[in-house]
């Protein structure tokens, strides 16, 4: 398997224009289904700050949408997409950042085309796993065999290796991060892995021990720092600049980490 060291915009700019509308529609439907599953499990309220981002862009060009939610157990959930599918680009997100009542990894999921298909599924660490071996043993070692199986049994997948050292630093050891032709085979695998990823994560939340009350504020602060740094340092933010302009992109980025949030954070609700 080859490894590619290119930014998203480099892949897009070096490829012939390709309509990825069919793949975008399939992945949008998948994320809608997973988001509905999350809504069944958790009490969530849409944050009013994202209402202005319900429809960004133009009818005949790039468009996007960001919906954000919070609740007693979920500090911040982002359900969003950005697309210029007719020209070969789309990006669909479902990221779920837990409150500090449990120390389960956060849920990370992003799917894209540029114009090759791209997937990212990860359990975002909340600690340094080399020292926090309890978290590693509980949440990562049990997934390692599945990670190996996906890597070994699908030689058509190309590992996506970001040029950004910061992006690489944020990945867990069991992150699924690949590129492949945006076809039915990839859609099927993405659907399987994403559904499995969510159900496993929900099980972790249900079974997790509670974090002591005197440790929750520090965990909440660290969580927000992780979320903000990932959002602000994403090299793919240049695609937002390209399609929507710098001012709108900054608003979109703030929505990803909750910079304009109006609802209280999870630890402020007595979770």
DRENROSE-977169 format. One line per field, with one value per residue (C-alpha): residue in three letters; x, y, z. Coordinates in Angstrom, 1 decimal. Example, Ala and Ser with C-alpha at 12.3 -4.5 7.8 and 13.67 -1.06 7.14 Angstrom:
code = (ala, ser) .
px = (12.3, 13.7) .
py = (-4.5, -1.1) .
pz = (7.8, 7.1) .
END
This chain:
code = (unk, unk, unk, unk, unk, unk, unk, unk, unk, unk, unk, unk, unk, unk, unk, unk, unk, unk, unk, unk, unk, unk, unk, unk, unk, unk, unk, unk, unk, unk, unk, unk, unk, unk, unk, unk, unk, unk, unk, unk, unk, unk, unk, unk, unk, unk, unk, unk, unk, unk, unk, unk, unk, unk, unk, unk, unk, unk, unk, unk, unk, unk, unk, unk, unk, unk, unk, unk, unk, unk, unk, unk, unk, unk, unk, unk, unk, unk, unk, unk, unk, unk, unk, unk, unk, unk, unk, unk, unk, unk, unk, unk, unk, unk, unk, unk, unk, unk, unk, unk, unk, unk, unk, unk, unk, unk, unk, unk, unk, unk, unk, unk, unk, unk, unk, unk, unk, unk, unk, unk, unk, unk, unk, unk, unk, unk, unk, unk, unk, unk, unk, unk, unk, unk, unk, unk, unk, unk, unk, unk, unk, unk, unk, unk, unk, unk, unk, unk, unk, unk, unk, unk, unk, unk, unk, unk, unk, unk, unk, unk, unk, unk, unk, unk, unk, unk, unk, unk, unk, unk, unk, unk, unk, unk, unk, unk, unk, unk, unk, unk, unk, unk, unk, unk, unk, unk, unk, unk, unk, unk, unk, unk, unk, unk, unk, unk, unk, unk, unk, unk, unk, unk, unk, unk, unk, unk, unk, unk, unk, unk, unk, unk, unk, unk, unk, unk, unk, unk, unk, unk, unk, unk, unk, unk, unk, unk, unk, unk, unk, unk, unk, unk, unk, unk, unk, unk, unk, unk, unk, unk, unk, unk, unk, unk, unk, unk, unk, unk, unk, unk, unk, unk, unk, unk, unk, unk, unk, unk, unk, unk, unk, unk, unk, unk, unk, unk, unk, unk, unk, unk, unk) .
px = (0.0, 1.2, 1.2, 0.3, 1.7, -0.6, -3.0, -6.7, -6.4, -3.5, -5.4, -8.3, -6.2, -4.2, -7.3, -9.6, -13.1, -15.3, -18.9, -19.1, -22.8, -23.8, -21.2, -22.0, -25.7, -24.9, -22.6, -25.0, -27.7, -25.4, -24.5, -28.1, -28.9, -26.1, -27.0, -30.6, -29.3, -27.4, -30.5, -32.4, -29.8, -29.0, -30.9, -29.7, -30.7, -29.7, -27.4, -28.9, -25.5, -25.5, -28.9, -27.2, -25.1, -28.1, -27.5, -24.2, -23.2, -25.1, -27.7, -25.5, -22.1, -20.4, -22.8, -22.5, -24.4, -23.5, -25.8, -24.5, -26.0, -25.3, -26.9, -26.2, -23.9, -22.8, -20.7, -20.7, -21.9, -21.3, -23.4, -22.2, -21.3, -19.5, -19.8, -19.1, -19.9, -20.3, -16.7, -15.4, -15.4, -17.5, -17.0, -19.5, -18.9, -20.3, -18.2, -19.4, -17.5, -18.6, -19.0, -16.5, -18.8, -17.1, -13.6, -14.7, -12.9, -14.7, -16.4, -14.7, -16.1, -15.5, -16.1, -15.0, -14.2, -11.5, -12.4, -11.1, -13.1, -11.7, -12.7, -11.7, -13.1, -11.4, -11.8, -10.3, -8.0, -8.6, -5.2, -1.7, -2.1, 1.5, 1.0, -2.8, -2.6, -6.1, -7.6, -5.5, -6.4, -10.1, -10.7, -7.8, -6.3, -9.7, -10.0, -6.5, -7.3, -10.1, -7.8, -5.2, -7.9, -9.1, -5.5, -4.5, -7.6, -8.3, -5.3, -7.4, -7.4, -4.6, -3.6, -4.1, -1.0, -1.4, 1.5, 0.6, 2.5, -0.2, -2.9, -0.9, -0.3, -4.1, -4.8, -5.2, -3.4, -6.6, -7.7, -9.2, -7.9, -7.9, -8.5, -9.9, -12.0, -15.4, -17.4, -19.9, -17.1, -15.8, -19.3, -20.2, -17.0, -17.5, -21.1, -20.0, -17.1, -19.1, -22.0, -19.7, -17.8, -20.9, -22.4, -19.1, -18.8, -22.4, -21.6, -18.5, -20.5, -23.2, -20.5, -18.1, -17.3, -18.1, -15.3, -14.9, -16.6, -13.4, -11.7, -14.4, -13.6, -10.0, -11.1, -13.7, -11.0, -8.7, -11.5, -12.3, -8.6, -8.3, -11.5, -10.4, -6.9, -8.1, -10.6, -8.3, -5.3, -7.0, -5.1, -8.3, -9.7, -8.3, -11.1, -13.6, -11.6, -11.8, -15.5, -17.0, -14.4, -12.2, -14.9, -17.5, -14.8, -13.8, -17.4, -17.6, -14.4, -15.8, -18.9, -16.8, -15.3, -18.2, -16.6, -20.0, -22.1, -25.1, -26.0, -24.2, -21.4, -22.1, -20.3, -22.3, -25.5, -24.8, -24.2) .
py = (0.0, 3.5, 6.4, 9.9, 13.1, 15.8, 18.3, 18.0, 21.0, 19.5, 16.3, 18.3, 20.7, 17.9, 15.9, 16.3, 17.6, 14.7, 14.8, 13.1, 14.0, 10.3, 9.6, 12.8, 11.9, 8.4, 9.7, 12.4, 9.8, 7.7, 10.5, 11.5, 8.0, 7.9, 11.3, 10.1, 7.2, 9.6, 11.7, 8.6, 8.0, 11.5, 14.5, 17.2, 20.8, 22.7, 25.6, 28.8, 30.0, 27.6, 28.7, 31.3, 28.5, 26.4, 27.3, 28.8, 29.5, 29.8, 27.8, 27.1, 26.7, 25.7, 25.2, 24.2, 23.7, 23.4, 22.2, 22.1, 20.6, 20.3, 18.5, 17.1, 14.3, 15.8, 19.0, 19.7, 17.8, 19.0, 17.7, 19.4, 19.3, 21.4, 20.6, 21.5, 18.0, 18.7, 19.9, 16.9, 18.1, 17.2, 16.9, 15.5, 15.5, 14.0, 14.8, 14.2, 15.7, 14.2, 16.1, 15.3, 13.0, 10.1, 9.8, 7.8, 9.0, 11.5, 10.3, 11.5, 11.0, 12.8, 11.6, 13.4, 13.4, 15.4, 13.7, 10.3, 9.1, 9.8, 8.5, 9.3, 7.4, 7.7, 7.6, 11.0, 10.5, 12.6, 11.8, 10.7, 7.0, 6.0, 7.0, 6.5, 2.8, 2.2, 4.2, 2.5, -1.0, -0.1, 1.7, 1.1, -2.3, -4.1, -2.3, -3.0, -6.4, -4.8, -2.0, -4.6, -6.6, -3.6, -2.6, -6.1, -7.2, -4.2, -3.6, -1.1, 1.3, 3.9, 5.1, 8.9, 10.5, 14.2, 16.5, 18.3, 17.0, 18.5, 16.5, 13.3, 14.0, 14.1, 10.6, 7.7, 4.4, 2.9, 5.7, 4.6, 7.1, 6.1, 7.1, 5.0, 5.5, 6.9, 3.9, 1.4, -0.7, 2.2, 3.3, -0.2, -0.4, 3.1, 2.3, -0.9, 0.7, 3.9, 2.0, -0.3, 2.7, 4.4, 1.3, 0.5, 4.1, 4.1, 0.9, 2.5, 5.5, 3.3, 1.2, 4.0, 4.7, 8.2, 10.8, 12.2, 15.6, 17.4, 16.2, 17.2, 20.9, 20.2, 17.5, 19.9, 22.5, 20.1, 18.8, 22.3, 23.0, 19.8, 20.7, 24.3, 23.4, 20.7, 23.1, 26.1, 24.2, 22.0, 22.6, 21.9, 25.2, 26.7, 25.0, 27.0, 30.2, 29.2, 28.5, 30.9, 33.5, 34.1, 35.7, 33.0, 30.3, 31.8, 31.6, 28.0, 27.1, 28.7, 26.6, 23.4, 24.1, 26.1, 29.6, 31.3, 28.8, 30.0, 26.8, 26.0, 23.4, 19.8, 20.2, 23.4, 21.5, 19.1, 16.1) .
pz = (0.0, -0.9, 1.4, 0.3, 1.8, 0.4, 1.8, 0.8, -1.5, -3.3, -4.1, -5.4, -7.5, -9.1, -10.1, -13.0, -12.1, -11.1, -10.0, -6.6, -5.9, -5.6, -3.0, -1.1, -1.0, 0.3, 3.0, 4.0, 4.5, 6.5, 8.9, 9.2, 10.3, 12.8, 14.2, 14.7, 16.7, 18.9, 19.4, 20.6, 23.3, 24.6, 25.6, 23.2, 22.4, 19.3, 20.2, 18.8, 17.7, 14.7, 13.3, 11.2, 9.6, 8.5, 4.9, 3.8, 0.2, -3.0, -4.9, -7.9, -6.1, -2.9, 0.0, 3.6, 6.9, 10.5, 13.3, 16.8, 19.9, 23.6, 26.6, 30.1, 28.8, 25.5, 25.8, 22.1, 19.0, 15.4, 12.5, 9.4, 5.8, 3.1, -0.6, -4.1, -5.2, -8.9, -8.9, -6.9, -3.3, -0.2, 3.5, 6.1, 9.8, 12.9, 16.0, 19.5, 22.5, 25.8, 29.0, 31.8, 33.8, 32.0, 30.4, 27.4, 24.2, 22.1, 18.9, 15.7, 12.2, 8.9, 5.3, 2.2, -1.5, -3.2, -5.5, -4.2, -1.2, 2.2, 5.6, 9.2, 12.1, 15.5, 19.3, 20.2, 23.2, 26.3, 27.9, 27.0, 26.4, 27.1, 30.8, 31.0, 30.3, 31.8, 29.0, 26.4, 27.7, 28.0, 24.7, 22.2, 22.7, 22.1, 18.8, 17.6, 16.0, 14.0, 12.9, 11.8, 9.9, 8.0, 7.1, 6.0, 4.2, 2.0, -0.2, -2.3, 0.7, 0.7, 4.2, 4.4, 6.0, 6.6, 5.9, 9.1, 12.1, 14.4, 12.6, 12.9, 16.7, 17.2, 15.8, 18.1, 17.4, 16.2, 13.8, 10.5, 8.1, 4.4, 0.8, -2.0, -5.1, -4.2, -5.3, -3.8, -2.3, -0.2, 0.7, 2.0, 4.1, 5.5, 6.4, 8.2, 10.1, 11.0, 12.4, 14.3, 15.6, 16.9, 18.6, 20.3, 21.5, 22.9, 24.7, 26.2, 27.5, 29.0, 30.9, 31.9, 35.5, 36.6, 36.9, 40.4, 40.7, 41.7, 38.5, 36.1, 35.6, 34.6, 32.2, 30.7, 30.2, 28.5, 26.2, 25.0, 24.3, 22.3, 20.3, 19.7, 18.6, 16.2, 14.6, 14.3, 13.1, 10.5, 7.2, 5.3, 6.6, 3.4, 1.5, 3.5, 2.7, -1.0, -1.1, 1.5, 2.3, 5.4, 7.5, 7.1, 7.5, 10.8, 11.9, 10.7, 12.6, 15.8, 15.5, 15.4, 18.8, 20.4, 20.3, 19.9, 22.0, 23.9, 25.8, 29.1, 29.0, 30.2, 33.5, 34.2, 34.0, 36.9, 34.6) .
END
